[in-house]
Amino acid sequence: MTVALDPTAGLEIATGAVERAKAAGAEEAKVLHTYTDLFEVNFDTHDVKLVRSAVRDDVEITVYEGRRKGAAKLTGRSHDAIDEAIAGALVSARAGVADPANVLPTEHQPAGSGDGPVEPDADAMVSTVVRHLEQMRDVYPLIRTDSGVYELLSGWSSYADSNGRQQHVRRTAYVVVVTVAAKDGDQTTSLNYTQVMRSDPVEDITSLDPVKQLFDEAMASLRTGSLPDTFVGPVVLAPMALAQLIQVLAGALGGFSLFRKTSPYLDSLGQSIASPGFNLLHRPSELVAADPIDADGFANTDLDVIRDGVLQSYLIDWANSIRLERPRTAGSADLVVEPGDRALDEIISGIDRGILMGRYSGGMPGNNLDFSGVAKNSFLIEKGKVTEPLSETMVAGNFAAALRSVVGISREVVDYGSTRLPWVAVDGITVSGK
Amino acid sequence: MLDQLERHAGNLAPYTELRLHNNYQTRVTMAGGVLVANEAGTTGGVSARSYQDGAFGFASLPSLSDDDVPAVLGRAADNASLVQRKTGTSKGDLPEAGAGHGSYDYRSPKAAVSAADRVEFVRAVDAYLRGAHPDLLNIDVTLSTLSIEKGLATSTGASTYSFVPRTIMVVQLHYQTDDGPVMIYDVFGGFGEAQEHLEGLEKVKPGLEQLYGELRDKASGVYAEPGYHDVVMGPDLAGILAHEAIGHTCEADLVLAGSVAGDHVGDLVASDKVTLVDFAGRGPDGGGGIAISVDDEGTPCRDVTIIENGVLKGFLHNKETARIMDAEPTGNARAFAFHDEPLVRMRNTAIVPGNDKLEDMISSVERGYYLKRATNGQADLTSEFMFGVGCGYEIVNGKLGRGLRDTTVAGVAFDMLKTITMVSDDMTWSHGGMCGKKQMIPVGMGGPAVRCRISLGGRQ
């Protein structure tokens, strides 16, 4: 029976499950309970298509025995279901392999409890979407929305372990996701998308900065041309393209890559790995999407990763900190790039021939950060000006090398809620046309 | 599940789907010689979707209890009513699509594999590679299983149960080179529960050895020359070509969003050697990665011929796109988890084999590339597509040459498909396809090798 689930009962559930795991024979145990209430309005070009309500009630149980661990995930909170999951986790642990990293931390720092509404204002959220659809008919009649979502995600994360460490935090975010193209007669642009997260209700979806940029770029991308040749030169990475490559960089700076020795940044702490002026910061305190706690119950705190091009800190979670015998730094990557001091137009005006890349659609970059892909939603830059939109244009290079070849960072930034990024111009990228 | 659904069948009005749904998953990962993941999980619950004159309302709860079904049905109806009240939409009824029935249970008759068996198999693979190839920088082995269990009843009379399992093992090998670590991976396994696939180390050794050889070739390999080239895409790439380049472009919801495919029905969009089908079942050779007989709207699934001898024939529909486009639902509405609504999704999508031999295709290329295995891919409304290539070789004077570092191929599908001049007579299905479109969902991708002309990303 779950009709009347108490959304705030997570800590009680987590501590209870830890006690049950100990009683079942676990030497140590940790439990993460997440309760999530989703209210979502889905729309396309013309209509509200679907309103969705979804409740999730998830428990993750990890048990330890002789430095071996086993884990189980389940939906629901009944004692029977939790006991069954604990039994499964113990079976896994006993079948496992010992690892010194299979131990619980003792250090504890309470996270802020967070705030925000639990119940959505359903009428208001549907009205916001209806207003957006009306505005789109007037302002952007050529934009086609493949899928649009406006949702409220709210809930609680609760952590408890057998060392007595506990966390109980609220999570709330209003999320807008739109995937669009422009279509005029037989001309269709590439699909492009954006996702924006905010702590307050979105009153005007159409005018939300990243969304408006998306629509304007799509309108400017009708009637593309092909690049006739191949050149090596500068590429201005728009925030969405930069976000994709920053994720890869975060992986390379993460404890898992260091432990497996697959990172190109082994033993790079204190060394220059990017151009001067490039600052990459872990800033969960400034990002709506950031989880207040990580999977090991640590509060998610701010950290400088790259400062003025120099690597200040890796992103090392608890287990890998033990394997690497290094300090734990961060259990997630909630990254921002600090803005520069030049306007985007000024950066572009200094480029004789290059491209402005809106989105990178490419193969999974290699361990050495080689990348190769299509420059989507992109524009040619000639003699300091953005000229025509491009199709069938490919880019290739190495992101580690590109970071050392930064030639401009804009003072304009885009705040997606999950990251906050400027436009960054890098040199030495191979750009090839049809 | 069917008995439970039967108890609520009388409350499904006016148009409602009621779904009981469990996803069972396990995962064991050895990385860097350490067992970093060893877990099992079940996510399950009940969902309902109601339709009123053009608007859907959906609701789900994390419970399979009878007591919660009325609340879910009520909330779904309320959500549909909310849209009606705020928009006054009036689009009429969904089309008749037949009502699917039956139980489609693909559990293995063999004894189940234990948690210890799963760990032991992964450890054996890791230990073998470590012993046989100490020059490897790192080895990651992940064995994962996913079984999707659904019971569905609809107000239109559908009543069906399914249990569809999949088991895959991903082996990732890393090698240190002068310019950094290089990685390659392959996926083993496929349709069925773990006991159908964990048949001992000897069975996978040849694949592991082949993968190691390919990694060494890649480590000492070259970057592709950027630009257009004559290329032979191996069967693994043909599958992702079918999925990314054509399949997505021909999903009816994307057609409604402006896909160029909408302007080309009846046109020659490919070489006459190309026939491409989204199979409802497991395909002509029974090797498709998934099996669906009734979709999540209760529509009996049927094969959809998307391209026949080069001519664009049709699209993939759910009931709503069929209503809008005055077409027949094809059984392509699928939801991944209990809290997900059904969307238009592919099933087993493949290019149909031709008459050529792979070795003849390679020997016919004077200078170009043999692209063997894809990584990821993306589609577009313009039919422009890309996919990453993690394993490939040069072709020089009709023979395979040096290995290739990671590259990407891209093109406009309706141009590129016209350049196909040869199609091999064999067929391979990829084992581990997951497609992302609001929700991730398992898909089957397959095909023969094709010879074509396409653009590669590379370095000068």
Chai-1 contact restraints between the chains, C-beta under 6 A:
chainA,res_idxA,chainB,res_idxB,connection_type,confidence,min_distance_angstrom,max_distance_angstrom,comment,restraint_id
A,M1,B,S65,contact,1.0,0.0,6.0,A-B,restraint_1
A,M1,B,D67,contact,1.0,0.0,6.0,A-B,restraint_2
A,T2,B,L61,contact,1.0,0.0,6.0,A-B,restraint_3
A,T2,B,S63,contact,1.0,0.0,6.0,A-B,restraint_4
A,T2,B,D68,contact,1.0,0.0,6.0,A-B,restraint_5
A,V3,B,D68,contact,1.0,0.0,6.0,A-B,restraint_6
A,V3,B,A71,contact,1.0,0.0,6.0,A-B,restraint_7
A,V48,B,V83,contact,1.0,0.0,6.0,A-B,restraint_8
A,V48,B,T87,contact,1.0,0.0,6.0,A-B,restraint_9
A,L50,B,F56,contact,1.0,0.0,6.0,A-B,restraint_10
A,L50,B,F58,contact,1.0,0.0,6.0,A-B,restraint_11
A,V51,B,G57,contact,1.0,0.0,6.0,A-B,restraint_12
A,V51,B,N79,contact,1.0,0.0,6.0,A-B,restraint_13
A,V51,B,L82,contact,1.0,0.0,6.0,A-B,restraint_14
A,V51,B,V83,contact,1.0,0.0,6.0,A-B,restraint_15
A,R52,B,F58,contact,1.0,0.0,6.0,A-B,restraint_16
A,S53,B,A59,contact,1.0,0.0,6.0,A-B,restraint_17
A,S53,B,R75,contact,1.0,0.0,6.0,A-B,restraint_18
A,A54,B,S60,contact,1.0,0.0,6.0,A-B,restraint_19
A,A54,B,H339,contact,1.0,0.0,6.0,A-B,restraint_20
A,V55,B,L61,contact,1.0,0.0,6.0,A-B,restraint_21
A,R56,B,P62,contact,1.0,0.0,6.0,A-B,restraint_22
A,D57,B,P62,contact,1.0,0.0,6.0,A-B,restraint_23
A,G70,B,N38,contact,1.0,0.0,6.0,A-B,restraint_24
A,A71,B,E39,contact,1.0,0.0,6.0,A-B,restraint_25
A,A72,B,A40,contact,1.0,0.0,6.0,A-B,restraint_26
A,K73,B,G41,contact,1.0,0.0,6.0,A-B,restraint_27
A,L74,B,T42,contact,1.0,0.0,6.0,A-B,restraint_28
A,T75,B,T43,contact,1.0,0.0,6.0,A-B,restraint_29
A,T75,B,G44,contact,1.0,0.0,6.0,A-B,restraint_30
A,T75,B,P62,contact,1.0,0.0,6.0,A-B,restraint_31
A,G76,B,P62,contact,1.0,0.0,6.0,A-B,restraint_32
A,G88,B,A40,contact,1.0,0.0,6.0,A-B,restraint_33
A,V91,B,A115,contact,1.0,0.0,6.0,A-B,restraint_34
A,S92,B,N38,contact,1.0,0.0,6.0,A-B,restraint_35
A,S92,B,A115,contact,1.0,0.0,6.0,A-B,restraint_36
A,A95,B,A115,contact,1.0,0.0,6.0,A-B,restraint_37
A,A95,B,A116,contact,1.0,0.0,6.0,A-B,restraint_38
A,A95,B,V119,contact,1.0,0.0,6.0,A-B,restraint_39
A,G96,B,L35,contact,1.0,0.0,6.0,A-B,restraint_40
A,G96,B,N38,contact,1.0,0.0,6.0,A-B,restraint_41
A,V97,B,L35,contact,1.0,0.0,6.0,A-B,restraint_42
A,D99,B,V34,contact,1.0,0.0,6.0,A-B,restraint_43
A,V126,B,K86,contact,1.0,0.0,6.0,A-B,restraint_44
A,V130,B,K86,contact,1.0,0.0,6.0,A-B,restraint_45
A,R144,B,A257,contact,1.0,0.0,6.0,A-B,restraint_46
A,R144,B,G258,contact,1.0,0.0,6.0,A-B,restraint_47
A,D146,B,A257,contact,1.0,0.0,6.0,A-B,restraint_48
A,A181,B,G258,contact,1.0,0.0,6.0,A-B,restraint_49
A,A181,B,L381,contact,1.0,0.0,6.0,A-B,restraint_50
A,K183,B,G258,contact,1.0,0.0,6.0,A-B,restraint_51
A,T188,B,G258,contact,1.0,0.0,6.0,A-B,restraint_52
A,T188,B,V260,contact,1.0,0.0,6.0,A-B,restraint_53
A,T188,B,L381,contact,1.0,0.0,6.0,A-B,restraint_54
A,T188,B,T382,contact,1.0,0.0,6.0,A-B,restraint_55
A,S190,B,D380,contact,1.0,0.0,6.0,A-B,restraint_56
A,S190,B,T382,contact,1.0,0.0,6.0,A-B,restraint_57
A,L191,B,D380,contact,1.0,0.0,6.0,A-B,restraint_58
A,L191,B,L381,contact,1.0,0.0,6.0,A-B,restraint_59
A,T230,B,P226,contact,1.0,0.0,6.0,A-B,restraint_60
A,F259,B,G32,contact,1.0,0.0,6.0,A-B,restraint_61
A,R260,B,A31,contact,1.0,0.0,6.0,A-B,restraint_62
A,R260,B,G32,contact,1.0,0.0,6.0,A-B,restraint_63
A,R260,B,N138,contact,1.0,0.0,6.0,A-B,restraint_64
A,K261,B,L137,contact,1.0,0.0,6.0,A-B,restraint_65
A,K261,B,N138,contact,1.0,0.0,6.0,A-B,restraint_66
A,T262,B,N138,contact,1.0,0.0,6.0,A-B,restraint_67
A,T262,B,H174,contact,1.0,0.0,6.0,A-B,restraint_68
A,T262,B,P181,contact,1.0,0.0,6.0,A-B,restraint_69
A,P264,B,G180,contact,1.0,0.0,6.0,A-B,restraint_70
A,S361,B,Q378,contact,1.0,0.0,6.0,A-B,restraint_71
A,S361,B,M386,contact,1.0,0.0,6.0,A-B,restraint_72
A,G362,B,T408,contact,1.0,0.0,6.0,A-B,restraint_73
A,G363,B,T375,contact,1.0,0.0,6.0,A-B,restraint_74
A,G363,B,G388,contact,1.0,0.0,6.0,A-B,restraint_75
A,G363,B,D406,contact,1.0,0.0,6.0,A-B,restraint_76
A,G363,B,T408,contact,1.0,0.0,6.0,A-B,restraint_77
A,M364,B,T375,contact,1.0,0.0,6.0,A-B,restraint_78
A,M364,B,N376,contact,1.0,0.0,6.0,A-B,restraint_79
A,M364,B,G388,contact,1.0,0.0,6.0,A-B,restraint_80
A,G366,B,D406,contact,1.0,0.0,6.0,A-B,restraint_81
A,N367,B,P181,contact,1.0,0.0,6.0,A-B,restraint_82
A,N367,B,M183,contact,1.0,0.0,6.0,A-B,restraint_83
A,N368,B,G180,contact,1.0,0.0,6.0,A-B,restraint_84
A,N368,B,P181,contact,1.0,0.0,6.0,A-B,restraint_85
A,D370,B,D406,contact,1.0,0.0,6.0,A-B,restraint_86
A,S372,B,T407,contact,1.0,0.0,6.0,A-B,restraint_87
A,S372,B,T408,contact,1.0,0.0,6.0,A-B,restraint_88
A,S372,B,G457,contact,1.0,0.0,6.0,A-B,restraint_89
A,G373,B,T408,contact,1.0,0.0,6.0,A-B,restraint_90
A,V374,B,M386,contact,1.0,0.0,6.0,A-B,restraint_91
A,V374,B,A410,contact,1.0,0.0,6.0,A-B,restraint_92
A,M394,B,G457,contact,1.0,0.0,6.0,A-B,restraint_93
A,A396,B,G457,contact,1.0,0.0,6.0,A-B,restraint_94
A,A396,B,G458,contact,1.0,0.0,6.0,A-B,restraint_95
A,A396,B,R459,contact,1.0,0.0,6.0,A-B,restraint_96
A,T430,B,R459,contact,1.0,0.0,6.0,A-B,restraint_97
A,T430,B,Q460,contact,1.0,0.0,6.0,A-B,restraint_98
A,S432,B,P226,contact,1.0,0.0,6.0,A-B,restraint_99
A,S432,B,G227,contact,1.0,0.0,6.0,A-B,restraint_100
